[in-house]
């Protein structure tokens, strides 16, 4: 089953209101999380990204998402977002999404809004049950996709394909990342009916030219 489309005008408007939808920039949690990312995750140099592109900067966000304080902040923020839209299932592609999904799962329990959570393997296991997806998904429910960074949107498409392969009646209308590098992912996902929102954008950080 294909993802249910989002009305283009509505999706574009919501994308422009990222901070109103997820977290205001004057919220102390946004301020603190930005400080952590600046200290622990933003690197400069010469890098090749998972998309194949080269870059002078890198968001190594597992240094934030696997930090206790960073994980706690992210989990709480995303659960609040899920509550706002009545979402009860969240997942993403290994490896970047795994600590995020785990943080959301724990936060959902603590906030008394338990959600299903899962991750999609890049390749199905060749032993045991040979799962492509690990975790909890109910076929037919709406899934929120998460990841640490969005560049081209390619990894999100892989996640959607994995979900539909094992749970064909699930649908995806929303995706959420910690940082949007502002390099085409928003437009690419919107073209497939998926609204991408982010806690931060590249422009929120001092990126070298």
URKAKA-V937210 format. One line per field, one symbol per residue. psi: psi as a letter, one per 20 degrees, with the letter a starting at -180 (. if undefined). A space follows every 50 residues. Layout:
psi=???
This chain:
psi=pqppqppgggggghhikghhhgpqijphhggghggggghhhoqqboqprh iiqqqiqpnmihigijpgggggggggghggghghjkpjpqraqqhhighg gggggghhghjkmpqqqrqpqhpqqjrcilqhppbppppirppppqrgqp fiighhhhggggghhhmiiqqpiqqprgpoilkiggggghhjjpppqqhq rhiiqnpq.
